[in-house]
Amino acid sequence: MTSSSRLLYPAPAWIAILSLVLFSALCLAVHAGGLLRYAFPAGSLAVGAFLYWRYPLLYIGFTWWIWFLVAFVRRLVDVQAGWADPNPVLLAPFLVTIVSLITFAKELPKALNGAGLPFVLCMMGVLYGFLVGLINNSPQTTIVPLLNWLAPVAFGYHLYSNWHIYPDLRQSFQRVFMAGVLVMGAYGVVQFLIAPGWDRFWLQNQTTQVFGTPNPLGIRVFSTMQSPQPFACVMVAGLFLLLASRNPLRFLASGVGYLSLLLSLARSAWLSWVVALVVFLPSLKPKLQMQLLLTLLVMMIVVLPLTTIEPFASVISARLQSVFAGQNDVSYADRSQGYSTILTDAVTNVPGLGMGFVLQDSSIGGNDSGVITLLLTLGWLGLLPYLGGLLLLIASLIQSREAMNDSFMSAARAIAIATFSQIGLNNVMLSSFGMVLWSFIGITIAARQYYAKSALISNV
């Protein structure tokens, strides 16, 4: 057995993971959802910490699966134990991910003097926003936002710092996202067709109808995740990794994945897919470009017939038409009005309002713009180091010529850039968006470091 296999398939790790799964299933089976509401995040943190110290590759996969499934667990708990918002279950992915901050803390001196400096700058911006939040808001309201800002950056740095096992990281990502696209895509189609009771219950407790109606054929697909936009962002990432995969299941996964992505009706995610393709295709060698085009052709043959039959066709086509509606689109008009109202105040607020501040505006949501969130939360004093570090990392991705020979690295870079391109439309630094952005930045920088060190050794 190879070292990679030992890291991926150790019995103690799977005992810990399966114990959490079985305990959660038992709680739901005996209608102890109220207990699981607190036990699930605590158990997830315990398993995550154990995997972090003993089985680093499984820690990465476990972290992603918690992000994939936590909202689904929350809905199962709520339909039993009653609606709760805020909900402790949703802390689970942040608690598991923040464990990776240990890596950053241990390697801080080295990060200050090397390629990790942009991560340090981003952390400085986050710390500033937290301190301002402590001054302007109550301490209780700043803790969860701090986790939300810190966790994705810490996880990205953790991936980068493990550059020496990049081939194993690559394999782990491919396996996790292959299974993730298959599971979430299939459930997304089922969700649209039959609207399971827990999903209907969740929708009935929402104060807005932007996620659709709690009826079969009426839901904007969000699958096992929190809402359509984060789900679509993760699905775009997974579908692009499938383009770099040779797994025979990739076509089945792509079929349900693309269909559920379209049923999410998330236009910004559709546009980011186009951005990712524009970045991805030219970055490959001609031979890999031909392989990619053939793979895309086969996937289109699988997916297109599904989108032209009812009940899918009418829903998807109506949303596609709205992409080109421009100023005639109600959502576009509302966002434009919201931007014009808020942006002036945001730009002139130099110190920022800090973490814990919640945007209250009827025309634009708190997650509708990363630009406004950066300005209002971090102010100019926090935005400059954060955005400066982020742009340095993006520039490093663009300069990575090694991606020509590594289709996974090229796909990861395209995913990171495409996610960042949504910053005017979505809050791409936080939550699931932030995990996609920072994870694929981190693993691309890790790949670049791995190939640079390998070339240096081969030249000695």
Secondary structure, DSSP 8 states (H G I E B T S, - for coil): --HHHHHHS-HHHHHHHHHHHHHHHHHHHTT-HHHHHHHHHHHHHHHHHHHHHH-HHHHHHHHHHHHHHHHHHHHHHHHHH---SS-GGGGHHHHHHHTTHHHHHHTHHHHHTSTTHHHHHHHHHHHHHHHHHHHHS-HHHHHHHHHHHHHHHHHHHHHHHTGGGHHHHHHHHHHHHHHHHHHHHHHHHHHHHH--HHHHHHHHT-S--TTB-SSTTTB---TTSSSHHHHHHHHHHHHHHHHT---TTHHHHHHHHHHHHHHTT-HHHHHHHHHHHHHHGGGS-HHHHHHHHHHHHHHHHHHHHHHTSTTHHHHHHHHHHHHTTGGG-HHHHHHHHHHHHHHHHHHH-SS---TT-----SSS-TTS-HHHHHHHHHHHHHHHHHHHHHHHHHHHHHT-GGGGG-HHHHHHHHHHHHHHTTTTTS-TTSHHHHHHHHHHHHHHHHHHHHHHHHHHHHT-
